């Protein structure tokens, strides 16, 4: 069973952390010692998160008034607080690790935009913005907006990015950055779970659910080559398992929920 909204609200309160409390100074000193190819991959991933987390913090605004009940609205509000914290963290990463110039977050974001993949910018700055604008006008768009935001952008795109970052940082070269990514990934897990809860309540049309599988495959390509094939396969299998596990998608006959032969 997927938990009720009040569970997610309590979880959000318990998992709060301070984006300014993570000292990245040692990681900044270690950054220049990394092998060039590894530093290049990390730059693309971190720049992508700098842009993505800012956008999701902004575009979650219309979700709260579109909620069907106060408990769900409260969880959307808690999630938006999480996303603001993530945006603050990655703004600090832009300054301290990537050396982004500028006196404010807006100017630093322009610097990192040039380092992020163009398809990723399109997903978060255009596709998500369009969905949020539609939702602000018509609350009946909530299922489509959750499909994009929670299940595709968070459940597939950002999940893949987090796994790639954690893999790159596995050796402990940048320990405080790794700690920060682990905290973000922990938040995103409950966000995706809450999105699944909402989809169960909203009962989306079968066509909407079927589109989610193909949408996940296409969206994952936005990262380009910085996502290893193994991570790509793992995330897409997890995407399908989530939909099957909550009954939004039937299991494939003769296969397990990950799409592998039984």
Backbone torsions as a table, in degrees:
resi	resn	phi	psi	omega
1	UNK	NA	139.2	175.1
2	UNK	-85.1	137.2	-173.8
3	UNK	-65.3	158.1	176.8
4	UNK	-75.5	161.0	-178.0
5	UNK	-53.7	-37.0	-177.5
6	UNK	-63.5	-28.9	176.1
7	UNK	-64.2	-43.7	-179.4
8	UNK	-66.3	-36.3	177.5
9	UNK	-63.5	-43.2	178.8
10	UNK	-66.6	-38.3	178.8
11	UNK	-63.8	-43.8	179.1
12	UNK	-59.6	-42.2	179.5
13	UNK	-65.2	-38.2	-177.5
14	UNK	-72.5	-29.3	-173.1
15	UNK	-95.3	6.7	-178.6
16	UNK	-59.2	144.9	177.0
17	UNK	-145.7	168.8	-172.5
18	UNK	-103.5	115.4	-179.8
19	UNK	-65.4	-24.5	179.4
20	UNK	-91.0	-4.9	-175.9
21	UNK	-89.4	-1.0	179.9
22	UNK	-98.2	117.1	-177.0
23	UNK	-83.1	111.9	-177.2
24	UNK	-99.0	6.8	-173.3
25	UNK	-63.9	-41.9	179.0
26	UNK	-66.5	-35.4	178.4
27	UNK	-66.2	-36.4	177.3
28	UNK	-62.9	-41.3	179.4
29	UNK	-67.1	-35.4	-179.0
30	UNK	-77.4	-21.4	-175.9
31	UNK	-54.1	-46.0	-177.4
32	UNK	-68.4	-13.6	-180.0
33	UNK	-89.4	-8.1	-177.9
34	UNK	-72.2	150.4	175.5
35	UNK	-60.3	143.9	-170.1
36	UNK	-58.3	-44.9	-179.4
37	UNK	-63.3	-39.9	178.4
38	UNK	-65.8	-42.3	178.5
39	UNK	-63.7	-35.7	178.4
40	UNK	-65.9	-43.9	178.5
41	UNK	-63.3	-44.6	178.9
42	UNK	-62.8	-37.2	179.1
43	UNK	-61.3	-45.1	179.2
44	UNK	-62.1	-45.8	-178.6
45	UNK	-64.5	-47.4	-177.9
46	UNK	-67.1	-40.0	177.3
47	UNK	-62.7	-39.9	177.7
48	UNK	-61.3	-41.7	178.6
49	UNK	-69.4	-34.9	177.1
50	UNK	-57.7	-44.4	179.5
51	UNK	-72.7	-47.6	-173.8
52	UNK	-62.5	-45.0	-175.9
53	UNK	-69.9	-33.7	174.2
54	UNK	-62.6	-45.5	-177.1
55	UNK	-64.9	-44.0	-177.6
56	UNK	-67.5	-32.7	176.3
57	UNK	-62.5	-35.0	-180.0
58	UNK	-78.8	-43.8	-169.7
59	UNK	-82.4	-7.2	177.1
60	UNK	-76.1	-10.8	-174.6
61	UNK	-50.4	-49.0	-175.6
62	UNK	-75.5	-6.7	-179.0
63	UNK	-68.2	-40.3	-176.1
64	UNK	-60.9	-51.6	179.2
65	UNK	-67.8	-18.7	179.0
66	UNK	-83.4	-9.3	-177.7
67	UNK	-63.5	149.4	-177.0
68	UNK	-80.8	-19.5	-177.0
69	UNK	-147.9	159.0	-177.5
70	UNK	-61.3	-34.3	-179.0
71	UNK	-64.9	-42.6	177.5
72	UNK	-66.7	-40.9	177.7
73	UNK	-59.4	-39.3	-179.9
74	UNK	-64.8	-35.1	178.5
75	UNK	-71.5	-39.3	174.5
76	UNK	-59.0	-39.4	178.3
77	UNK	-64.7	-41.4	178.1
78	UNK	-65.1	-38.4	179.1
79	UNK	-67.2	-38.6	178.2
80	UNK	-63.3	-37.2	175.5
81	UNK	-61.7	-40.9	175.1
82	UNK	-58.2	-46.2	-175.3
83	UNK	-66.9	-34.5	174.7
84	UNK	-63.8	-38.7	177.7
85	UNK	-65.5	-42.1	177.2
86	UNK	-62.1	-42.6	179.4
87	UNK	-61.2	-40.5	178.1
88	UNK	-64.4	-43.6	179.1
89	UNK	-58.5	-49.6	-175.4
90	UNK	-73.1	-22.4	170.3
91	UNK	-66.2	-39.5	175.8
92	UNK	-65.4	-40.0	176.7
93	UNK	-60.7	-42.0	178.6
94	UNK	-59.3	-43.1	-179.2
95	UNK	-70.9	-52.6	-167.5
96	UNK	-82.3	-42.7	-175.9
97	UNK	-90.7	-49.8	-175.8
98	UNK	-86.7	-9.6	177.9
99	UNK	68.6	32.7	-179.3
100	UNK	-66.1	127.3	177.4
101	UNK	-80.3	168.2	176.5
102	UNK	123.4	148.2	-176.9
103	UNK	-87.0	-11.1	-178.4
104	UNK	-145.7	170.3	-175.8
105	UNK	-62.4	-35.4	-178.4
106	UNK	-62.5	-46.3	-179.1
107	UNK	-69.3	-36.0	176.7
108	UNK	-66.5	-34.2	178.6
109	UNK	-64.8	-35.2	177.1
110	UNK	-62.7	-35.7	177.9
111	UNK	-64.9	-48.7	-176.0
112	UNK	-73.6	-24.5	177.0
113	UNK	-56.9	-36.6	-178.6
114	UNK	-70.7	-14.8	-178.9
115	UNK	-99.3	-13.0	-176.1
116	UNK	-91.4	151.5	178.6
117	UNK	-63.4	137.5	-179.2
118	UNK	-58.8	-41.6	178.4
119	UNK	-61.3	-32.2	177.5
120	UNK	-68.3	-41.8	176.7
121	UNK	-59.4	-40.9	-179.5
122	UNK	-63.6	-42.4	179.9
123	UNK	-59.4	-47.8	-172.8
124	UNK	-88.3	-35.6	-176.9
125	UNK	-88.1	-21.9	-178.1
126	UNK	-116.6	-57.1	-178.2
127	UNK	-61.5	-49.3	179.7
128	UNK	-65.6	-40.2	179.3
129	UNK	-62.3	-40.2	178.2
130	UNK	-64.4	-42.5	179.4
131	UNK	-63.5	-41.6	179.9
132	UNK	-66.4	-39.3	178.3
133	UNK	-64.3	-41.4	178.2
134	UNK	-64.3	-40.5	-179.6
135	UNK	-66.5	-36.0	179.5
136	UNK	-62.6	-29.3	-179.5
137	UNK	-89.6	-36.9	-172.9
138	UNK	-135.6	101.3	-179.0
139	UNK	-60.4	-18.0	178.8
140	UNK	-69.1	-8.9	176.8
141	UNK	-81.6	5.8	-172.4
142	UNK	-59.6	-42.3	-178.5
143	UNK	-61.7	-44.1	178.8
144	UNK	-64.7	-38.5	-179.2
145	UNK	-67.7	-41.5	177.2
146	UNK	-66.4	-39.0	177.8
147	UNK	-55.5	-46.4	-178.9
148	UNK	-71.5	-52.2	-170.6
149	UNK	-71.8	-57.7	-173.1
150	UNK	-76.8	-44.0	-170.6
151	UNK	-91.4	-31.9	179.7
152	UNK	-95.4	-57.8	-174.9
153	UNK	-69.7	-45.6	178.3
154	UNK	-82.7	-47.1	-173.0
155	UNK	-72.6	-24.9	-178.6
156	UNK	-116.1	-61.9	-171.4
157	UNK	-65.8	-54.2	-177.8
158	UNK	-71.9	-33.5	175.9
159	UNK	-60.3	-45.2	178.0
160	UNK	-62.5	-41.6	178.2
161	UNK	-62.6	-40.8	179.0
162	UNK	-65.1	-43.2	179.0
163	UNK	-63.9	-39.6	178.2
164	UNK	-64.9	-42.0	177.5
165	UNK	-63.0	-46.3	-178.9
166	UNK	-63.9	-34.5	176.1
167	UNK	-66.3	-43.9	178.7
168	UNK	-64.5	-29.4	-175.3
169	UNK	-100.2	11.1	-172.4
170	UNK	-62.7	-28.5	-175.3
171	UNK	-80.7	-0.8	176.7
172	UNK	82.0	12.6	-179.6
173	UNK	-63.1	-35.1	179.9
174	UNK	-125.1	73.0	-168.5
175	UNK	-65.3	-36.1	-177.5
176	UNK	-76.4	-32.5	173.2
177	UNK	-65.5	-42.0	177.6
178	UNK	-60.9	-42.2	177.8
179	UNK	-58.7	-42.1	-179.8
180	UNK	-64.2	-42.8	179.4
181	UNK	-64.6	-37.9	177.3
182	UNK	-61.7	-38.8	178.8
183	UNK	-67.5	-41.4	177.1
184	UNK	-63.2	-45.4	-179.2
185	UNK	-61.7	-36.2	177.9
186	UNK	-64.3	-42.5	177.0
187	UNK	-62.3	-44.6	-175.8
188	UNK	-63.7	-30.2	179.0
189	UNK	-60.9	-44.9	-179.5
190	UNK	-73.6	-29.9	176.1
191	UNK	-58.6	-46.8	-179.3
192	UNK	-65.0	-41.6	177.0
193	UNK	-59.3	-39.9	177.8
194	UNK	-66.5	-38.7	176.4
195	UNK	-59.7	-41.3	176.8
196	UNK	-63.7	-40.2	176.7
197	UNK	-58.4	-45.1	-179.7
198	UNK	-64.7	-39.6	-179.7
199	UNK	-64.5	-36.8	176.1
200	UNK	-61.5	-43.0	-179.2
201	UNK	-68.5	-37.0	-175.2
202	UNK	-80.8	-19.1	179.5
203	UNK	49.6	68.2	-178.0
204	UNK	-65.9	158.6	178.2
205	UNK	-63.7	148.0	179.3
206	UNK	-53.7	-34.9	179.9
207	UNK	-64.0	-36.0	178.2
208	UNK	-63.5	-42.7	-178.9
209	UNK	-67.5	-42.5	179.7
210	UNK	-61.9	-37.0	179.4
211	UNK	-65.4	-26.1	-178.5
212	UNK	-61.1	-35.7	-179.5
213	UNK	-65.4	-50.7	-179.9
214	UNK	-66.8	-37.2	179.7
215	UNK	-62.3	-37.7	178.4
216	UNK	-63.2	-43.3	179.2
217	UNK	-62.1	-43.9	-178.4
218	UNK	-69.2	-42.9	-176.7
219	UNK	-65.4	-34.6	-177.9
220	UNK	-64.4	-25.3	178.8
221	UNK	-67.5	-15.0	-176.9
222	UNK	-61.8	-26.7	179.7
223	UNK	-76.1	-20.4	-177.5
224	UNK	72.2	-144.8	-170.9
225	UNK	-77.1	-6.1	-178.1
226	UNK	-75.2	-10.2	175.4
227	UNK	-100.4	116.5	-178.4
228	UNK	-67.1	151.1	179.9
229	UNK	-54.7	-37.4	-180.0
230	UNK	-64.1	-40.3	177.4
231	UNK	-68.1	-40.8	178.9
232	UNK	-57.5	-49.0	-179.6
233	UNK	-63.9	-41.9	-178.9
234	UNK	-62.0	-43.6	-176.6
235	UNK	-69.7	-40.9	-179.7
236	UNK	-68.2	-37.2	176.0
237	UNK	-64.3	-41.4	177.8
238	UNK	-63.5	-38.8	178.4
239	UNK	-58.7	-46.1	179.3
240	UNK	-67.8	-41.9	-179.1
241	UNK	-59.0	-39.7	179.2
242	UNK	-60.7	-45.3	-178.0
243	UNK	-66.8	-37.7	178.4
244	UNK	-69.8	-42.7	-173.8
245	UNK	-61.7	-31.9	-179.5
246	UNK	-99.0	8.6	174.6
247	UNK	80.0	11.9	177.5
248	UNK	-80.7	-17.7	-178.7
249	UNK	-141.7	135.4	179.2
250	UNK	-73.0	147.1	175.0
251	UNK	-67.9	145.7	178.3
252	UNK	-73.3	130.4	-179.3
253	UNK	-63.4	130.4	-179.6
254	UNK	82.9	3.6	179.7
255	UNK	-130.9	158.3	171.5
256	UNK	-84.0	179.1	-175.0
257	UNK	-69.7	-9.7	175.7
258	UNK	-89.4	-0.5	179.0
259	UNK	88.6	3.9	-179.6
260	UNK	-91.5	154.9	178.8
261	UNK	-62.0	134.8	-178.3
262	UNK	-73.4	NA	NA
